């Protein structure tokens, strides 16, 4: 955090020149390029790890890819030709790398379908859940954070205790409780396996509760700290109302660490959604991944891992850009 | 220790004893199925009711403490050990080693945690040990990063430079001076991670990637309860209460220990 808050001559200059200055744009392009290059390296590492795993798993690589599905010898021969499994290892690696770069994740011999078709069919459901959760997290955290940023210590500690409790709740259990109360007892929401918008409410709530509590806590700290800043006195001296002061000046100031945190949460939600999808029997990457693991369907497992890694990395870059836009102080070229 | 923490410390002690000697808390066999009493609500005979096979839920929660808490604890210990070794190596073995290890950690961090665990389970097959290893792989980079930055910070400390001046070998200095002083932040991370690891391990059991049935495990019990939600609320409630209380106790006591360590350091 110290790096984020550091003001440097370069950052100050960029701030003075404003968001649209030539210098600022150049730094943003630089930031994006550097981050893209680093991410490409990381993803190459991830692909390499999956290649190594395929090699070290017991049984021949063809058997591993087949997950012991019963196939004819001609399919087996096709796999060996496709992956170049008779070639020396370095060549096999290059073949593998080339396939992944072209997005050829192969076929799931368990499902008898191209891996990519299956993922493309399941991904939108998961992304929709992640998006609604992120929105719910942000809204709930801002409302809760602003309301609880109270100067009385006992009010703050009451909210903090509630947040600790919510964070300790396993999301999948919260999902079960919500199902028991709102679906099976009150019948307000469809039970499980629903793809209607109403069916999205409970999974979103179960997934958003924990992150919202964490973000609200951070936001409250930031709000209280920002309330002590000199600009608050200035704004008050200009005769601004308390609500306007909080919403227009203090909140904006406190939102920066929250943006970083939300980005991190967006990444981790991809994993969290997996469990929640299973609780609510929703279509999505989660159930796909789980059944692939249960069947040792390695082409599918590897594809899901790599696709989510790409999503994760893209989210991280997006957050960096967002931080750059929101806070001129972070535009320190040396960072 | 502040008075408000006493109940949580007591909870931790009770959970530890429960995990070690479950028979102290109940005489009922957690695996004894009574097919005449499936899904009985809480009563004098079955304090927390019975599950779909007529097994006593209280006994299963008591016996479930060991697997439920051990996987998360094991994962933290594994991650701690591996992370410290990697972190110290990155800090001590020169620029190339540092680059290779640090970029490898980035690779591990680029995959969403749960899916990385799935990958480990797909390779090693499901089970308690695999779950612990998978969770350890996911949380290891955090420990490695903290250990690395602590070692680098301490490298310029005067007593470390003095020890080098006395002609001590690098390994001696690391073992005698650097590690003991780097322990605080690393252990702080361990206590913070423990609660999250307990939740994560129960999540794995919930989706069937934890200990094999009929092992009583809190996450697995909640998974069983799913099919009977419309009939019985108690199997879906009590194991979750156990997880939440355990996580809260670990978190509150851990936070207190961290504050004390920080206070001593500053």
Contacts between the chains, C-beta under 8 A, distances in Angstrom:
chain1	res1	chain2	res2	distance
A	38	B	106	7.7
A	39	B	110	7.7
A	41	B	103	6.8
A	41	B	106	8.0
A	42	B	103	7.3
A	42	B	106	4.9
A	42	B	107	5.4
A	42	B	110	4.6
A	43	B	110	6.6
A	45	B	103	6.7
A	45	B	104	6.8
A	45	B	106	7.3
A	45	B	107	3.6
A	45	B	110	7.7
A	46	B	107	5.3
A	46	B	110	5.7
A	46	B	111	6.2
A	49	B	107	6.4
A	50	B	119	7.8
A	53	B	119	7.3
A	53	B	123	5.6
A	57	B	123	5.8
A	164	B	248	6.8
A	164	B	251	6.6
A	164	B	252	7.4
A	165	B	244	7.5
A	165	B	248	6.9
A	167	B	251	7.9
A	168	B	195	6.6
A	168	B	199	7.7
A	168	B	244	5.1
A	168	B	247	4.1
A	168	B	248	4.7
A	168	B	251	6.3
A	169	B	240	7.8
A	169	B	244	5.6
A	170	B	199	4.7
A	170	B	202	5.7
A	170	B	203	6.4
A	170	B	206	8.0
A	170	B	219	7.6
A	170	B	240	6.7
A	170	B	243	5.5
A	170	B	244	7.2
A	170	B	247	7.8
A	171	B	203	7.7
A	172	B	202	7.9
A	172	B	203	5.7
A	172	B	206	5.2
A	172	B	219	7.7
A	172	B	222	7.1
A	173	B	222	6.0
A	173	B	240	3.7
A	173	B	243	6.6
A	173	B	244	7.4
A	176	B	222	6.1
A	176	B	225	7.0
A	176	B	226	6.8
A	176	B	229	7.1
A	176	B	236	4.9
A	176	B	240	6.9
A	177	B	236	7.1
A	177	B	237	7.2
A	177	B	240	7.1
A	179	B	229	5.9
A	180	B	229	5.4
A	180	B	233	5.4
A	180	B	236	5.7
A	180	B	237	7.8
A	183	B	229	8.0
A	184	B	229	5.2
A	184	B	230	4.7
A	267	B	112	6.5
A	268	B	112	6.6
A	268	B	113	6.8
A	270	B	112	4.6
A	270	B	115	7.6
A	271	B	112	3.7
A	271	B	113	5.1
A	271	B	114	3.6
A	271	B	115	5.9
A	272	B	114	7.2
A	274	B	114	5.4
A	274	B	115	7.0
A	274	B	118	7.9
A	275	B	114	6.9
A	275	B	203	5.1
A	275	B	206	7.0
A	275	B	207	6.5
A	278	B	206	7.7
A	278	B	207	5.4
A	279	B	206	7.9
A	279	B	226	7.4
A	289	B	115	6.3
A	289	B	118	5.5
A	290	B	118	7.4
A	290	B	207	5.7
A	290	B	208	7.8
A	290	B	209	8.0
A	292	B	118	8.0
A	292	B	122	7.2
A	293	B	118	4.8
A	293	B	121	5.5
A	293	B	122	4.7
A	293	B	126	7.9
A	293	B	209	7.0
A	294	B	126	7.9
A	294	B	208	7.3
A	296	B	122	5.9
A	296	B	125	8.0
A	298	B	122	6.6
A	301	B	118	6.6
A	301	B	119	6.1
A	301	B	122	4.6
A	302	B	119	7.7
A	304	B	115	6.4
A	304	B	118	7.7
A	305	B	111	5.6
A	305	B	115	5.2
A	305	B	116	7.1
A	305	B	118	7.3
A	305	B	119	5.2
A	308	B	111	6.8
A	308	B	112	5.1
A	308	B	115	5.2
A	309	B	110	4.9
A	309	B	111	4.7
A	309	B	112	7.4
A	309	B	115	8.0
A	312	B	110	6.1
A	312	B	111	7.1
A	312	B	112	5.5
A	313	B	110	5.7
